[in-house]
Amino acid sequence: HGHQYTHTLEFLDRMIAEAHQRGVTIRDRLEAQGIIWVMVKWGEEGPFEDWTAADQELYRRIVKGHAPAARPQIGNLADELMLDAWYLQRVRKLLEDKQQMIFYGPPGTGKTFVAQRLGRFFSGDPDTDDDGGEVRLVQFHPSYSYEDFVEGYRPSQNGGFELRQGPLKAIADAARHEPDIIYVLVIDEINRGNIAKVFGELYFLLEYRNQSVNLLYSDESFQLPENLWIIGTMNTA
């Protein structure tokens, strides 16, 4: 019985990983088990009469898949980065659950490189430019502020001031318009900035992704989308 139980857990983990490659997020083994039960009971087409269009599409993507077969596997990425595959799987599960994490360690150990490479992998495009698209990089420093990171007034060409959005608001807006794509913001040297000054009221949003706050300057309601993942790096030296 112990062998069968272990085999079942391995099968559920494999299903979660393969569903992710098809662009579908399965949160845990219990959810995977429920999906298997639906697939066995109803077959490929399922009783769609009472299902929403979104549920129908999600089910078809799980059963048939729509992602390119050539998408790199996490095992290949582990070999490329010289890291254990189980560690990268753990990183992915943590990001899927919390949408944010921090790599920390001594200088020169590859934290920023790994964070950027993981961002490109999770977004599904290994060739994404780090300064645009689904993966973007910012670096904190002592003079970095809320106005630089979120939004603030900047001088305009006509001699006045205009409200401009920072990298966080820009990538959040992009992620909101493409909810099926993972966007990753890499914050390098996150501990070099004054975190309370830079994030402001966004501390609340990092903990409560399903709620919103009014921004300081525009006073508009703002929420961090669930498909926006944040990876920070910090030196312990």
JOKA-V507048 format. One record per residue. N is the residue number from 0. RES is the residue in one small letter. SS is DSSP state (@ for helix, = for strand, . for the rest). PHI is phi in radians with two decimals (999 if undefined). Layout:
n: {N,N}
res: {RES,RES}
ss: {SS,SS}
phi: {PHI,PHI}
//
This chain:
n: {0,1,2,3,4,5,6,7,8,9,10,11,12,13,14,15,16,17,18,19,20,21,22,23,24,25,26,27,28,29,30,31,32,33,34,35,36,37,38,39,40,41,42,43,44,45,46,47,48,49,50,51,52,53,54,55,56,57,58,59,60,61,62,63,64,65,66,67,68,69,70,71,72,73,74,75,76,77,78,79,80,81,82,83,84,85,86,87,88,89,90,91,92,93,94,95,96,97,98,99,100,101,102,103,104,105,106,107,108,109,110,111,112,113,114,115,116,117,118,119,120,121,122,123,124,125,126,127,128,129,130,131,132,133,134,135,136,137,138,139,140,141,142,143,144,145,146,147,148,149,150,151,152,153,154,155,156,157,158,159,160,161,162,163,164,165,166,167,168,169,170,171,172,173,174,175,176,177,178,179,180,181,182,183,184,185,186,187,188,189,190,191,192,193,194,195,196,197,198,199,200,201,202,203,204,205,206,207,208,209,210,211,212,213,214,215,216,217,218,219,220,221,222,223,224,225,226,227,228,229,230,231,232,233,234,235,236}
res: {h,g,h,q,y,t,h,t,l,e,f,l,d,r,m,i,a,e,a,h,q,r,g,v,t,i,r,d,r,l,e,a,q,g,i,i,w,v,m,v,k,w,g,e,e,g,p,f,e,d,w,t,a,a,d,q,e,l,y,r,r,i,v,k,g,h,a,p,a,a,r,p,q,i,g,n,l,a,d,e,l,m,l,d,a,w,y,l,q,r,v,r,k,l,l,e,d,k,q,q,m,i,f,y,g,p,p,g,t,g,k,t,f,v,a,q,r,l,g,r,f,f,s,g,d,p,d,t,d,d,d,g,g,e,v,r,l,v,q,f,h,p,s,y,s,y,e,d,f,v,e,g,y,r,p,s,q,n,g,g,f,e,l,r,q,g,p,l,k,a,i,a,d,a,a,r,h,e,p,d,i,i,y,v,l,v,i,d,e,i,n,r,g,n,i,a,k,v,f,g,e,l,y,f,l,l,e,y,r,n,q,s,v,n,l,l,y,s,d,e,s,f,q,l,p,e,n,l,w,i,i,g,t,m,n,t,a}
ss: {.,@,@,@,@,@,@,@,@,@,@,@,@,@,@,@,@,@,@,@,@,.,.,.,.,.,.,.,@,@,@,@,@,@,@,@,@,@,@,@,@,@,.,.,.,.,.,@,@,@,.,.,@,@,@,@,@,@,@,@,@,@,@,.,.,.,.,.,.,.,.,.,.,@,@,@,@,@,@,@,@,.,.,.,@,@,@,@,@,@,@,@,@,@,@,@,@,@,.,=,=,=,=,=,=,.,.,.,.,.,@,@,@,@,@,@,@,@,@,@,@,@,@,.,.,.,.,.,.,.,=,=,.,.,=,=,=,=,=,.,.,.,.,.,.,@,@,@,@,.,=,=,=,=,=,.,.,.,.,.,=,=,=,=,=,.,@,@,@,@,@,@,@,@,@,@,@,.,.,.,.,.,=,=,=,=,=,=,.,@,@,@,.,.,@,@,@,@,@,.,.,@,@,@,@,@,@,.,.,.,.,.,=,=,.,.,.,.,.,.,=,=,.,.,.,.,.,=,=,=,=,=,=,=,=,.,.}
phi: {999,-1.09,-1.14,-1.12,-1.11,-1.09,-1.08,-1.11,-1.10,-1.10,-1.13,-1.11,-1.12,-1.15,-1.13,-1.07,-1.15,-1.21,-1.11,-1.09,-1.14,-1.60,1.46,-2.08,-1.69,-1.85,-1.28,-2.78,-1.14,-1.11,-1.15,-1.09,-1.10,-1.13,-1.14,-1.06,-1.06,-1.12,-1.13,-1.21,-1.31,-1.95,1.31,-1.19,-1.59,1.18,-1.43,-1.39,-0.98,-1.77,-1.56,-1.29,-1.05,-1.14,-1.15,-1.07,-1.14,-1.07,-1.11,-1.11,-1.17,-1.19,-1.29,-1.80,1.42,-2.32,-1.45,-1.09,-1.18,-1.47,-1.04,-1.12,-1.53,-1.18,-1.14,-1.14,-1.13,-1.07,-1.12,-1.12,-1.56,1.00,-2.15,-1.29,-1.08,-1.10,-1.17,-1.16,-1.10,-1.16,-1.05,-1.10,-1.14,-1.14,-1.20,-1.12,-1.46,-1.87,1.18,-2.77,-2.83,-2.25,-1.63,-2.34,2.87,-1.13,-1.08,1.40,-1.75,1.52,-1.07,-1.17,-1.06,-1.13,-1.08,-1.16,-1.16,-1.12,-1.03,-1.16,-1.18,-1.18,-1.31,1.57,-2.31,-1.17,-1.80,-1.09,-1.26,-1.18,-1.66,-2.96,1.32,-1.43,-2.15,-2.32,-2.14,-2.26,-2.19,-1.39,-2.63,-1.00,-1.68,-1.23,-2.33,-0.99,-1.11,-1.35,-1.58,-1.83,-2.87,-3.06,-1.50,-2.28,-1.07,-1.90,-1.16,-1.51,1.65,-1.74,-2.27,-2.35,-1.41,-2.15,-1.53,-1.57,-1.08,-1.17,-1.15,-1.14,-1.27,-1.14,-1.12,-1.12,-1.14,-1.15,-1.45,-2.31,-1.14,-1.54,-1.99,-1.42,-1.82,-2.23,-1.86,-1.68,-1.85,-1.44,0.92,-1.08,-1.46,-1.41,-1.63,-1.43,-1.02,-1.10,-1.27,-1.29,-1.48,0.98,-1.23,-1.27,-0.89,-1.09,-1.23,-1.14,-1.55,-2.14,-1.20,-1.61,-2.13,-2.32,-2.35,-1.53,-1.24,-1.12,-1.67,-1.38,1.06,-1.54,-1.25,-2.32,-2.41,-1.47,-1.17,-1.19,-1.52,-1.79,-1.79,-2.08,-2.08,-1.80,-2.22,-2.60,-1.53,-1.66,-1.27}
//
